[in-house]
Amino acid sequence: ELNRRANQLAAYLRSQGVQPETLVGIYVERSAAMIVGLLGILKAGGAYVPLDPAQPGERLGMMIADTAMPVLVTQAALVGLLPAHEAKTVCYDTDAPLIAQQPEANLPDGATADHLAYVIFTSGSTGRPKGVQIEHRGFTNFLLTMAEQPGMTAADVALAITTLPFDISTLEIFLPLVVGGQIVVATRDTAMDGAQIAATVDRYGVTVLQATPITWRLLLEAGWTGRAGLKMLAGGEPVSRELAQQLFVLGGELWNVYGPTEATVWCIIDRLTPADDVISIGRPIANMTAYVLNERMQPVPVGVPGVLWLGG
């Protein structure tokens, strides 16, 4: 059903001019329709630009203007909250009758490995926010590598709690689909409440949970007692040894994951153990490289500080 609905949306988007390299905004609440929207944009050959209803109007307006997106997927209740724009609006609820008239079959391939998959804006902590353009080849490499390590299979249940404009959301949404697993889409309220996250993990038998250290601490402060065998991924900010030791006794495997948006989500990973004296970010994933260099671009000796350079 998910595939059929995504195909119909993709066909409708193509009728609205979406093709490879077309940037399509997606401005929706967290629900199954969000997944349909993302897949529909990609199936049409376009690249999605996530816009969060919780973001300030000024930031939304900047992103819409910067990308000059010609099409924007949203829902009727949110249309009035958008700043002024010139994009063609596709509402998956009010336009449902038109979308339902589209064919349910898979569309002929549109995008190639060199076309854009998504554009996600940086936080703006080092200046004006910039749109990072990620191609399918880097995105595919990331997903297929993550399926092997830390690992995910068709038997897994992943909880999606990350807002779409944060690129780690791509792992929670697309990796389960790639391996045939299950996604539980947390609502905005659930994703911000440690007790609700804990209850959702138990209710749906979640086996993989990715979160920032801040969110892991939310869980601990809510009195979370853990879940046997839970595969835990922590990233987005440094993982302290204290937090790692607390998590070891509450689940199964604990992975430290690292990477800037420009390098396609996580590009360096490490499985942590209770015996670790120092928390390491680990080693590069497949087809990625990492170097610690000095100001002359020369590798530094072990134990000497330098700057981390990534490639691949």
C-alpha positions as CSV (number, residue, x, y, z in Angstrom):
1,E,0.0,0.0,0.0
2,L,2.9,2.4,0.9
3,N,4.5,1.7,-2.5
4,R,1.2,2.2,-4.4
5,R,0.4,5.5,-2.7
6,A,4.0,6.8,-3.2
7,N,3.7,5.9,-6.9
8,Q,0.5,7.8,-7.3
9,L,2.0,10.9,-5.6
10,A,5.1,10.5,-7.8
11,A,3.0,10.4,-11.0
12,Y,1.1,13.5,-9.9
13,L,4.3,15.3,-9.0
14,R,5.7,14.5,-12.5
15,S,2.5,16.0,-14.0
16,Q,3.4,19.1,-12.0
17,G,6.8,19.3,-13.6
18,V,9.0,17.4,-11.1
19,Q,12.0,15.6,-12.7
20,P,15.6,14.9,-11.7
21,E,17.3,17.8,-10.0
22,T,13.9,19.5,-9.2
23,L,13.9,20.6,-5.6
24,V,10.6,19.8,-3.9
25,G,9.8,21.1,-0.4
26,I,8.0,18.9,2.1
27,Y,6.2,20.7,4.9
28,V,4.0,18.1,6.8
29,E,3.3,16.9,10.3
30,R,4.9,13.6,11.4
31,S,2.7,10.7,10.1
32,A,2.6,7.9,7.6
33,A,1.8,10.5,5.0
34,M,5.2,12.0,5.7
35,I,6.8,8.7,4.5
36,V,4.5,8.7,1.4
37,G,5.6,12.3,0.6
38,L,9.3,11.6,0.9
39,L,9.1,8.4,-1.3
40,G,6.8,10.2,-3.8
41,I,9.3,13.0,-4.3
42,L,12.2,10.5,-4.8
43,K,10.2,8.2,-7.1
44,A,9.3,11.2,-9.3
45,G,13.1,11.8,-9.6
46,G,13.1,15.0,-7.5
47,A,15.1,15.9,-4.4
48,Y,13.3,16.7,-1.2
49,V,13.9,19.8,0.9
50,P,12.5,19.2,4.5
51,L,10.7,22.1,6.1
52,D,9.6,21.7,9.7
53,P,6.3,23.3,10.9
54,A,8.2,24.0,14.2
55,Q,10.8,26.2,12.5
56,P,10.5,30.0,12.5
57,G,8.8,31.6,9.5
58,E,11.9,33.6,8.7
59,R,14.1,30.5,8.4
60,L,11.4,28.7,6.3
61,G,11.2,31.7,4.0
62,M,15.0,31.8,3.6
63,M,15.1,28.1,2.7
64,I,12.3,28.4,0.2
65,A,13.9,31.4,-1.4
66,D,17.4,29.9,-1.5
67,T,16.3,26.8,-3.2
68,A,13.7,28.5,-5.5
69,M,11.7,25.3,-5.1
70,P,9.0,25.1,-7.8
71,V,6.8,22.6,-6.0
72,L,6.0,22.2,-2.3
73,V,4.2,19.1,-0.8
74,T,2.1,20.0,2.3
75,Q,-1.3,19.5,3.9
76,A,-4.3,21.9,4.1
77,A,-3.9,22.7,7.8
78,L,-0.4,24.0,7.3
79,V,-0.7,26.0,4.1
80,G,-1.7,29.2,6.0
81,L,1.4,28.9,8.2
82,L,3.9,29.2,5.3
83,P,5.5,32.5,4.5
84,A,4.8,34.0,1.1
85,H,6.2,31.9,-1.7
86,E,5.9,31.2,-5.4
87,A,6.0,27.4,-5.3
88,K,3.2,25.3,-6.7
89,T,1.5,23.7,-3.7
90,V,0.5,20.1,-3.6
91,C,-1.7,19.2,-0.6
92,Y,-1.8,15.4,-0.1
93,D,-5.2,15.7,1.6
94,T,-7.2,18.2,-0.4
95,D,-5.6,17.0,-3.7
96,A,-6.2,13.4,-2.7
97,P,-8.9,12.9,-5.4
98,L,-6.5,14.0,-8.2
99,I,-3.6,11.9,-6.7
100,A,-5.9,8.9,-6.5
101,Q,-6.5,9.0,-10.2
102,Q,-2.8,8.4,-10.9
103,P,-1.4,4.9,-11.8
104,E,-0.3,2.7,-9.0
105,A,2.6,1.1,-10.8
106,N,6.2,1.9,-10.3
107,L,7.4,4.8,-12.5
108,P,10.2,4.4,-15.0
109,D,13.5,5.3,-13.4
110,G,14.1,9.1,-13.1
111,A,17.1,10.0,-11.1
112,T,20.6,8.5,-11.4
113,A,23.4,8.1,-8.9
114,D,24.6,11.6,-9.8
115,H,21.3,13.3,-9.3
116,L,20.3,15.0,-6.0
117,A,18.4,13.0,-3.4
118,Y,17.9,15.8,-0.8
119,V,19.0,19.2,0.3
120,I,19.3,19.8,4.0
121,F,20.2,23.2,5.6
122,T,22.9,23.5,8.2
123,S,22.1,25.0,11.6
124,G,23.7,28.3,10.7
125,S,26.0,28.2,13.8
126,T,29.0,29.3,11.6
127,G,27.2,31.9,9.5
128,R,24.1,32.0,7.3
129,P,22.5,28.5,7.0
130,K,23.7,26.7,3.8
131,G,21.8,24.1,1.8
132,V,23.9,20.9,1.6
133,Q,23.2,19.0,-1.6
134,I,23.4,15.2,-1.3
135,E,23.5,12.9,-4.3
136,H,22.0,9.5,-4.5
137,R,25.4,7.7,-4.7
138,G,26.5,9.0,-1.3
139,F,23.1,8.4,0.2
140,T,23.0,4.8,-1.2
141,N,26.5,4.1,0.1
142,F,25.5,5.3,3.5
143,L,22.3,3.2,3.7
144,L,23.9,0.0,2.4
145,T,26.9,0.3,4.7
146,M,24.7,1.0,7.8
147,A,22.6,-2.1,6.9
148,E,25.8,-4.1,7.5
149,Q,27.2,-2.1,10.5
150,P,25.7,-1.2,12.9
151,G,23.3,-3.5,11.1
152,M,19.6,-3.7,10.4
153,T,17.4,-6.5,9.0
154,A,13.8,-7.2,8.0
155,A,13.2,-8.4,11.6
156,D,14.0,-5.0,13.1
157,V,11.7,-2.3,14.3
158,A,13.2,1.3,14.2
159,L,11.7,4.2,16.0
160,A,11.8,7.5,14.0
161,I,12.0,10.4,16.4
162,T,14.2,12.9,14.6
163,T,12.8,15.9,12.8
164,L,13.2,15.8,9.0
165,P,15.6,18.9,8.7
166,F,18.1,17.0,10.8
167,D,19.9,14.6,8.4
168,I,20.1,11.7,10.8
169,S,16.3,11.3,10.2
170,T,17.3,9.6,6.9
171,L,18.6,6.6,8.7
172,E,15.4,6.1,10.7
173,I,13.1,6.4,7.7
174,F,15.0,4.9,4.7
175,L,17.2,2.2,6.3
176,P,14.2,0.1,7.6
177,L,12.6,0.4,4.1
178,V,15.8,-0.7,2.4
179,V,16.1,-3.9,4.4
180,G,12.3,-4.6,4.7
181,G,12.0,-3.7,8.3
182,Q,9.4,-1.7,10.2
183,I,9.3,2.1,11.0
184,V,7.4,3.5,14.0
185,V,6.9,7.2,13.3
186,A,6.8,9.1,16.6
187,T,4.7,12.2,16.8
188,R,6.3,15.5,17.6
189,D,5.1,15.4,21.2
190,T,6.4,11.9,21.7
191,A,9.8,12.7,20.3
192,M,10.3,15.5,22.8
193,D,9.3,13.5,25.9
194,G,11.5,10.8,27.4
195,A,8.7,9.0,29.1
196,Q,6.7,8.8,25.9
197,I,9.7,7.6,23.9
198,A,10.3,4.9,26.5
199,A,6.6,3.8,26.4
200,T,6.7,3.7,22.6
201,V,9.9,1.6,22.6
202,D,8.1,-1.0,24.8
203,R,4.7,-0.8,23.1
204,Y,6.0,-1.5,19.6
205,G,9.0,-3.8,20.4
206,V,11.5,-1.3,19.0
207,T,14.9,-3.0,18.3
208,V,16.9,-0.1,17.0
209,L,16.9,3.4,18.4
210,Q,19.1,6.3,17.2
211,A,19.2,9.5,19.3
212,T,21.4,12.3,20.3
213,P,23.1,12.2,23.8
214,I,20.5,14.9,24.9
215,T,17.7,12.5,24.0
216,W,19.3,9.5,25.6
217,R,19.6,11.6,28.8
218,L,15.9,12.5,28.5
219,L,15.2,8.8,28.5
220,L,17.3,8.2,31.6
221,E,15.8,11.1,33.4
222,A,12.4,9.7,32.7
223,G,13.3,6.6,34.6
224,W,13.7,4.4,31.5
225,T,14.7,0.9,32.6
226,G,16.0,-0.2,29.2
227,R,15.1,-2.9,26.7
228,A,17.1,-6.1,26.4
229,G,18.9,-6.4,23.0
230,L,18.1,-2.9,21.9
231,K,20.6,-1.6,19.4
232,M,21.5,1.9,20.4
233,L,23.1,4.6,18.2
234,A,24.3,7.8,19.7
235,G,25.5,10.8,17.6
236,G,25.1,14.4,16.8
237,E,27.3,15.5,19.7
238,P,30.1,13.9,21.8
239,V,29.2,10.9,23.8
240,S,30.6,11.0,27.3
241,R,32.0,7.9,29.0
242,E,29.5,8.4,31.8
243,L,26.6,8.3,29.4
244,A,28.0,5.3,27.7
245,Q,28.4,3.4,31.0
246,Q,24.7,4.2,31.8
247,L,23.5,2.9,28.5
248,F,25.5,-0.3,28.5
249,V,23.3,-1.8,31.2
250,L,20.0,-0.8,29.6
251,G,20.2,-2.3,26.1
252,G,22.3,-4.4,23.8
253,E,24.9,-2.9,21.4
254,L,26.0,0.8,21.7
255,W,27.4,2.5,18.7
256,N,29.0,5.9,18.5
257,V,28.3,7.5,15.1
258,Y,29.8,10.7,13.7
259,G,29.6,12.8,10.6
260,P,28.8,16.2,9.3
261,T,25.8,16.8,7.0
262,E,28.2,17.4,4.0
263,A,29.6,13.8,4.3
264,T,26.2,12.2,4.2
265,V,25.0,11.6,7.7
266,W,27.3,9.2,9.6
267,C,30.7,8.5,7.9
268,I,32.7,7.3,11.0
269,I,31.4,4.7,13.4
270,D,32.5,2.7,16.4
271,R,31.0,0.0,18.6
272,L,31.6,1.0,22.2
273,T,32.3,-1.5,25.0
274,P,32.2,-1.3,28.8
275,A,36.0,-1.7,28.8
276,D,36.6,1.5,26.7
277,D,38.7,4.0,28.7
278,V,38.4,6.6,25.9
279,I,35.3,7.1,23.7
280,S,36.4,7.0,20.1
281,I,34.4,8.0,17.0
282,G,35.9,5.0,15.3
283,R,36.8,4.4,11.7
284,P,35.3,5.4,8.3
285,I,32.5,3.4,6.8
286,A,32.8,1.8,3.3
287,N,34.2,4.1,0.6
288,M,35.0,6.9,3.0
289,T,38.4,8.1,4.2
290,A,39.5,10.1,7.3
291,Y,42.8,11.9,7.9
292,V,44.1,13.9,10.9
293,L,46.3,16.6,9.4
294,N,48.3,19.6,10.5
295,E,48.2,23.2,9.1
296,R,50.5,22.0,6.3
297,M,48.1,19.3,5.3
298,Q,50.5,16.6,6.6
299,P,49.4,13.6,8.7
300,V,50.2,14.2,12.4
301,P,51.7,11.5,14.6
302,V,49.6,9.4,17.1
303,G,48.6,11.6,20.0
304,V,49.2,14.9,18.3
305,P,46.1,17.1,17.8
306,G,45.2,18.0,14.2
307,V,42.2,18.7,12.0
308,L,39.9,15.9,10.8
309,W,39.6,15.8,7.0
310,L,37.0,13.5,5.3
311,G,36.9,12.2,1.8
312,G,35.3,9.5,-0.3
